[in-house]
């Protein structure tokens, strides 16, 4: 039997492989996907062991076998959209169950582990993120309501955040999880505020400091739990954009307590986070290992429980469908820049990264996960809060 360049056996599968292939084929048919079919979202299998690996290992087997070149798909986002619409991703393996149980029993985002995602993901390389993101390095969902390109979508999102917060010249803004400083710079330049930003990524902190303009921007490499412990620093407004996904359910209260002790009595706090549509959570082992270690998506109920007695929920805005467009725009820029990145990152990273971007695009398109902007106030806005869109 012929083999590929990695020594993997190809050709007709054996009896065990045929049974696995038949089982996987039946599963995929529920999502309108055919193995070796002619539609862009159909999976093309190159290695006979793929089906058994996917059935045994679930998400991990599917992702790693793609990274290893065992299968391809012309439209990965279309493939995953159908997988999620058919709820096939909820078919849990033993590995999935153990991963979720581990997250339930242990605090995987404690003060020591919280730095891991910075090193694994956000420190992977500023050249990669510079090539993929917009000019401000905004690594969160754009707002595509009235625009048709990534640059304008991210500008619109940043301005939406500033308008929802009611920023005015002379205010102090705290950005918890400031990334490369996009919101801070925008708010300082367009609204005349001074900003303090917190990040757990050394690469982000260095980039933000090099690109900070003027004394009104301060970047601190710090975990939110160690910030302003005595409550002496007060801010008129607080924002947290795309950071809450790394907090973990055992620490939600800690984050809101940090925000509460750091905000003035008539302040506003905007939380921008990806979330899941149900309380029951399943930790995806592939994403946990390769993309966002110890990440966990909240439900609205968990957020509501955690802000209880600390904040009033003034407004909830869901524009999760916009993340599909954002991820596709990032993927397009990533593909265009890959020839200049390939020698540093290699083919396996390429397959891992495009799998990540297009899997997420399909998941948002299927509306399995959401993007919420939640506006909070310490005691309720007098006369009521007016939503900005």
TACOR-V113095 format. One record per run of one state. SS is the DSSP state (hx for helix, st for strand, lp for the rest). FROM is the first residue (numbers start at 1). TO is the last residue. If there is no record, write none. Layout:
ss={SS & SS}
from={FROM & FROM}
to={TO & TO}
//
This chain:
ss={lp & st & lp & st & lp & hx & lp & st & lp & st & lp & hx & lp & st & lp & hx & lp & hx & lp & hx & lp & hx & lp & hx & lp & hx & lp & st & lp & hx & lp & st & lp & hx & lp & st & lp & hx & lp & st & lp & hx & lp & hx & st & lp & hx & lp & st & hx & lp & st & lp & hx & lp & hx & lp & st & lp}
from={1 & 3 & 4 & 9 & 10 & 15 & 30 & 35 & 36 & 43 & 46 & 50 & 68 & 71 & 73 & 76 & 86 & 88 & 91 & 94 & 106 & 113 & 123 & 126 & 133 & 150 & 166 & 172 & 177 & 182 & 192 & 194 & 200 & 202 & 212 & 217 & 222 & 224 & 227 & 235 & 242 & 244 & 247 & 249 & 263 & 277 & 285 & 291 & 298 & 300 & 308 & 312 & 319 & 321 & 346 & 347 & 366 & 369 & 378}
to={2 & 3 & 8 & 9 & 14 & 29 & 34 & 35 & 42 & 45 & 49 & 67 & 70 & 72 & 75 & 85 & 87 & 90 & 93 & 105 & 112 & 122 & 125 & 132 & 149 & 165 & 171 & 176 & 181 & 191 & 193 & 199 & 201 & 211 & 216 & 221 & 223 & 226 & 234 & 241 & 243 & 246 & 248 & 262 & 276 & 284 & 290 & 297 & 299 & 307 & 311 & 318 & 320 & 345 & 346 & 365 & 368 & 377 & 389}
//
